[in-house]
Amino acid sequence: MTSTLLPPAPAAAAALSSPRRRRTGLGRRRQLTGALLALPAIALLGIFFLWPLTRTVFMSFFDWPMLGAAEFAGLDNYAKAFTDAEFLRAVGFTLVYTALTTPLLLVVGFGLALLVSRRTRAARFFQTIYFLPVVIGLASGSFLWLFMWQSDVGPTTQLLGSLGLVDPAKNIFADYWGALLIVVGMVTWKVAGLQMLLLLSGLQSIPVEVNEAARMDGATGWQVFKHVTLPLLRPTLALVLVFSVAGSLLAFDQFYILTTGGPANSTITAVYQIYRTSFIQFDLGYGAALSLLLMLVLGLVSAVQMLLLRNSDHS
């Protein structure tokens, strides 16, 4: 009769726990390595976002001039924002600009996405062409359009003047609607390519079999677009709309360069007014409060985005 020799119980436990300890140690080393690699990004986030944000919140509760001592003001800066005629007028103009730009960008971007949605060489070529203005900086694009629409010397002004559509000697930026439409046109030219790219990615993510099944069931092209394409594209549409609204609410560069707030301060946006309050009128505390109120609005826009995405996921 043979007997099987079993290892002592402590030795067996040690043999089983040794690989487990090695895995635990390896996991801890990986976590430590990941934390060390993330430290530069965390430091940059703290230096360039968290600390300025904390400082802005602190300053918003003070009457803080550019020179001189700051005095505690409590909520006076926030209360002043709701009665400040200049700021309210700037907010109203920003909403008008947003109402014009957002649907125009969506329609143009969606139209371009549909034009280049086929997977052909020609479509890829035109994708590149339509996307090129996105690469140009907003300030560079604004200066380009400023030159194009200069009276007498601008090529666009001269071309339209030769066709009898405009007076080439008249400064188009001296008219409210002329200045506003020039800015809207420049932003559409600059941003539509990005909208196209986002919407194109959404269109190409829709399975071809879904559209084919709808056509086999007798659906027309419009019915497929309305009942199949649009519902499946809702998350992308929500993202594009939020980007458009947020970008419009933060508009500054294009108006600072193209219109400088004119004519008669009628094209001053909310961010432009915050800039004037902080760095022209030197009221840093009130400017900080206005910045935080605008950030709150953008946070609400982001919340709407999340709501739309969640609803589309559950629809």
RAUR-V298506 format. One record per backbone hydrogen bond with DSSP energy under -1.0 kcal/mol. CO is the residue of the C=O (numbers start at 1). NH is the residue of the N-H. If there is no record, write none. Layout:
BEGIN
CO,NH + CO,NH
END
This chain:
BEGIN
8,12 + 9,13 + 10,14 + 11,15 + 12,16 + 13,17 + 14,18 + 17,21 + 18,22 + 19,23 + 20,24 + 21,25 + 22,26 + 23,27 + 24,28 + 25,29 + 26,30 + 27,31 + 28,32 + 29,33 + 30,34 + 31,35 + 32,36 + 33,37 + 34,38 + 38,42 + 39,43 + 40,44 + 41,45 + 42,46 + 43,47 + 44,48 + 45,49 + 45,50 + 46,51 + 49,53 + 50,54 + 51,55 + 52,56 + 53,57 + 54,58 + 55,59 + 56,60 + 58,61 + 59,62 + 61,73 + 61,74 + 62,64 + 63,71 + 64,284 + 71,63 + 73,76 + 75,79 + 76,80 + 77,81 + 80,83 + 84,88 + 85,89 + 86,90 + 87,91 + 88,92 + 89,93 + 90,94 + 91,95 + 92,96 + 93,97 + 94,98 + 95,99 + 96,100 + 97,101 + 98,102 + 101,105 + 102,106 + 103,107 + 104,108 + 105,109 + 106,110 + 107,111 + 108,112 + 109,113 + 110,114 + 111,115 + 112,116 + 118,120 + 120,124 + 121,125 + 122,126 + 123,127 + 124,128 + 125,129 + 126,130 + 127,131 + 128,132 + 131,134 + 132,135 + 137,141 + 138,142 + 139,143 + 140,144 + 141,145 + 142,146 + 143,147 + 144,148 + 145,149 + 147,150 + 148,157 + 150,154 + 151,153 + 154,158 + 155,159 + 156,160 + 157,161 + 158,162 + 159,163 + 160,165 + 161,164 + 167,170 + 168,152 + 171,174 + 172,175 + 175,179 + 176,180 + 177,181 + 178,182 + 179,183 + 180,184 + 181,185 + 182,186 + 183,187 + 184,188 + 185,189 + 186,190 + 187,191 + 188,192 + 191,195 + 192,196 + 193,197 + 194,198 + 195,199 + 196,200 + 197,201 + 198,202 + 199,203 + 200,204 + 203,206 + 208,212 + 209,213 + 210,214 + 211,215 + 212,216 + 213,217 + 214,219 + 215,218 + 220,224 + 221,225 + 222,226 + 223,227 + 224,228 + 224,229 + 225,230 + 228,232 + 229,233 + 231,234 + 233,237 + 234,238 + 235,239 + 236,240 + 237,241 + 238,242 + 239,243 + 240,244 + 241,245 + 242,246 + 243,247 + 244,248 + 245,249 + 246,250 + 248,251 + 252,256 + 253,257 + 254,258 + 255,259 + 255,260 + 259,262 + 261,267 + 263,266 + 269,273 + 270,274 + 271,275 + 272,276 + 273,277 + 274,278 + 275,279 + 276,280 + 276,281 + 277,283 + 282,66 + 283,287 + 284,288 + 285,289 + 286,290 + 287,291 + 288,292 + 289,293 + 290,294 + 291,295 + 292,296 + 293,297 + 294,298 + 295,299 + 296,300 + 297,301 + 298,302 + 299,303 + 300,304 + 301,305 + 302,306 + 303,307 + 304,308 + 305,309 + 306,310 + 307,311 + 308,312 + 309,313 + 310,314
END
